[in-house]
Every structure is written in structure tokens, then in C-alpha cells.
Amino acid sequence: ININTIPWDRNGENYNTGYTLMSMARCYLPSIVQEEKVLWMDLDTVCRGSLEELWNTDISEYYCAGVKDAGAKGFHTPELDLNYDEYINSGVLLFNIEKIKKDGKQYELISEINNTHFYYPDQDAINKVFENNILFLDNKWNSSLFTGESSNPIIYHWAGEKKNWVLEMNHADWWKEAEELTDQNFKIESR
């Protein structure tokens, strides 16, 4: 995604919160892509298997599919009236762009991200706008401290603000191996 094509409202409620513009870009996807379906994976994820099963998940009746985030129960936007037992983590999401556009939900997403202050901007906006229309996935598709550690993860997500602790956590070897296989330096720094 060329972030220069995203119509950011830099005066919006969540743009000076410490969350990156790219973290909020997922809320703009329906407004900037032509594809009918999109698989979003955060940069702090590593995939160790086929995504075919995930991609072929039937989400025709849902706005998106994701893994429940139990961590949000303890720290969330107080005035946000959501069922946190039915709240998803936004690190790995399968979006039904076609249905979102058909139902005009892309406008609600952008309005929420710009006008409502959230603790977890993109994640809260997605959960609020798509509430009761989310397909819940097995946590093998987004295994993390917040979604629960899967015994057989396909996607591991080092969710959290600071990444300097990745090398001390489960599946740190996956992170190191991804660096070696891609010949990239995934520099891990704290803010």
C-alpha cells in the first residue's frame, strides 16, 4: 500500500497517539483497494505454513474474520460499549471488502478512526463497526500472548508496543529464521 494515497485526517482523534499510520491503514483498505477480499498481516507476524485454508475461509456473510483478543478485556476504551468476549485482534484479519463496500461500512470505519479516541485505534474501530458480523478463527491463525498460544500455530504474532522482547519469547527462532531466509535485518528496537 502506498501510504501517500491514503486520505489521512492528520487532525483526527487517533493520529498522535503513538500508533503508526500503517496500523490505521487497515481501516482505509475498503476505500483504497479494488480486491474483493484482503488478508492483512501485521509486520510483527511470521507465517510458517500454507495460508490456503485461511484464504478459502467462507466469509461471504461477514465483514471480516479474526482471532479473539482476550487481552483487551483488561485494558480497553472505557466508554466503548463492546462485548470483549467477542472482540478480535487486528494483527491478522481476512477482510470481505466487497461486503464492507456494499453495506457502506468503509465510511463508518473512517469516521470512527477520525472522530472517536480509542486505546487501540484500528482494532477498536474494527470491532465497533463490524460488531456481530465477525467470523472468529482458531488462534493458530494469530497465536500471541493476547490471543492465546496455539499448540500448532501457523502465524505467530508478537503483538505489543515494544519489540525488543521478541527474542525472549516463544517462537523467537521463527523470527531469526525469517531474517536468515529473507536476507533481511528485522531490527528489533524499543521505542
C-alpha positions, 0 to 999 in steps of 0.5 A: 500500500502506498501510504501517500494515497491514503486520505489521512485526517492528520487532525483526527482523534487517533493520529498522535497517539503513538500508533503508526499510520500503517496500523490505521491503514487497515481501516482505509483498505475498503476505500483504497483497494479494488480486491474483493477480499484482503488478508492483512498481516501485521509486520510483527507476524511470521507465517510458517505454513500454507495460508490456503485454508485461511484464504478459502475461509467462507466469509461471504456473510461477514465483514471480516474474520479474526482471532479473539483478543482476550487481552483487551478485556483488561485494558480497553476504551472505557466508554466503548460499549463492546462485548470483549468476549467477542472482540478480535485482534487486528494483527491478522484479519481476512477482510470481505471488502466487497461486503464492507463496500456494499453495506457502506461500512468503509465510511463508518470505519473512517469516521470512527478512526477520525472522530472517536479516541480509542486505546487501540485505534484500528482494532477498536474501530474494527470491532465497533463497526463490524460488531456481530458480523465477525467470523472468529478463527482458531488462534493458530491463525494469530497465536500471541500472548493476547490471543492465546498460544496455539499448540500448532500455530501457523502465524505467530504474532508478537503483538505489543508496543515494544519489540525488543522482547521478541527474542525472549519469547516463544517462537523467537527462532521463527523470527531469526529464521525469517531474517536468515531466509529473507536476507533481511535485518528485522531490527528489533528496537524499543521505542 
